[in-house]
């Protein structure tokens, strides 16, 4: 299809065109032609101008990937939700160090798991209450049921925290379960961002989906971003695939093997084809590469895009800084479980991973680069030093199946000439 995004001459942006071309060849040879990915779309911009935009493979059988292909972005929803609640922070509606229980009274009596198993265990009160800052930084003590590493993960699964509940009841159910650790003492990837979505509802005084539409999607022109795909857009919705042998997520019965298999055709039977009961700020959004590009451009431009200001540049700078205690990285305080980033040399801000030591990551990058990804191998990063934004979209679970993030960094930074 013809692109609605204007692509500039990369050589004028300090990027070698020939080296850019080898990125598409690499993806074709290593991911598309051998059936690792169904398709892949890649956008690279520098200084606000698009330097590269390419589509390979299929969105679903017989339908090519395109600029307007709608995909499940899963945890790339987290930065959007985090910036949504920060827009309320800018209005003085809450303080970052404010206890979550100020807004959700049932959270005043949270306990921490001490010892035992899912059927018999002991708990204690945390060293301090959980704050909004803890939710934003994933230092809350919450977890994900699919982790399968700790008895508390099993308690999440037994409680049926599967997204079939409304946000309000989901958050009340969480209040009945123990934390992994005292808030602020460790880092663990979790449902914390879903709780932030509920806080947006309480503090903002409207449903989470309406808030996102009014505050972000409509002003920024993110016309295809939301929690479901209606009939008018159904022909653009991609299928979702999995590598069963590696997936930590529950898959349809009978799904197995070491090869890519389709787990959601994106047809009328897909859970994304109707409004959900649960508006998941942690992983429920769908989007397109053009829409997400508009979100990243707003971030790198300091909160404004095409005359619409949704955040302050100071807020974004603050959110994209490392907030882990003492400037530590995830390797020194993170739970060694599934997440969308490496741990060494990587800190965490308010909704983003943040590079604090490029050498420790052993992946070429810049200090202050902030990023996140999604469970279906989607990714983005923003490099303020190089004025670079990168977005890559596909639909293969889990994101840990292949090292596409590290490979793209080598290829893209290797194409810079200045």
HELIX and SHEET records of a PDB file:
HELIX    1   1 UNK A   10  UNK A   13  5                                   4    
HELIX    2   2 UNK A   17  UNK A   27  1                                  11    
HELIX    3   3 UNK A   28  UNK A   32  3                                   5    
HELIX    4   4 UNK A   74  UNK A   76  5                                   3    
HELIX    5   5 UNK A   77  UNK A   89  1                                  13    
HELIX    6   6 UNK A  100  UNK A  102  5                                   3    
HELIX    7   7 UNK A  105  UNK A  109  5                                   5    
HELIX    8   8 UNK A  132  UNK A  137  1                                   6    
HELIX    9   9 UNK A  145  UNK A  147  5                                   3    
HELIX   10  10 UNK A  151  UNK A  158  1                                   8    
HELIX   11  11 UNK A  167  UNK A  174  1                                   8    
HELIX   12  12 UNK A  192  UNK A  204  1                                  13    
HELIX   13  13 UNK A  208  UNK A  212  1                                   5    
HELIX   14  14 UNK A  213  UNK A  217  3                                   5    
HELIX   15  15 UNK A  218  UNK A  220  1                                   3    
HELIX   16  16 UNK A  231  UNK A  236  5                                   6    
HELIX   17  17 UNK A  244  UNK A  246  5                                   3    
HELIX   18  18 UNK A  271  UNK A  273  5                                   3    
HELIX   19  19 UNK A  289  UNK A  300  1                                  12    
HELIX   20  20 UNK A  313  UNK A  319  1                                   7    
HELIX   21  21 UNK A  325  UNK A  327  5                                   3    
HELIX   22  22 UNK A  330  UNK A  333  1                                   4    
HELIX   23  23 UNK A  358  UNK A  361  1                                   4    
HELIX   24  24 UNK A  404  UNK A  413  1                                  10    
SHEET    1   A 8 UNK A  63  UNK A  64  0                                        
SHEET    2   A 8 UNK A  49  UNK A  60 -1                                        
SHEET    3   A 8 UNK A  39  UNK A  46 -1                                        
SHEET    4   A 8 UNK A 388  UNK A 393 -1                                        
SHEET    5   A 8 UNK A 379  UNK A 383 -1                                        
SHEET    6   A 8 UNK A 370  UNK A 373 -1                                        
SHEET    7   A 8 UNK A 353  UNK A 355 -1                                        
SHEET    8   A 8 UNK A 346  UNK A 348 -1                                        
SHEET    1   B 2 UNK A  71  UNK A  72  0                                        
SHEET    2   B 2 UNK A 286  UNK A 287 -1                                        
SHEET    1   C 2 UNK A 111  UNK A 117  0                                        
SHEET    2   C 2 UNK A 120  UNK A 125 -1                                        
SHEET    1   D 3 UNK A 260  UNK A 264  0                                        
SHEET    2   D 3 UNK A 240  UNK A 243 -1                                        
SHEET    3   D 3 UNK A 396  UNK A 397  1                                        
SHEET    1   E 2 UNK A 304  UNK A 305  0                                        
SHEET    2   E 2 UNK A 308  UNK A 309 -1                                        
END                                                                             
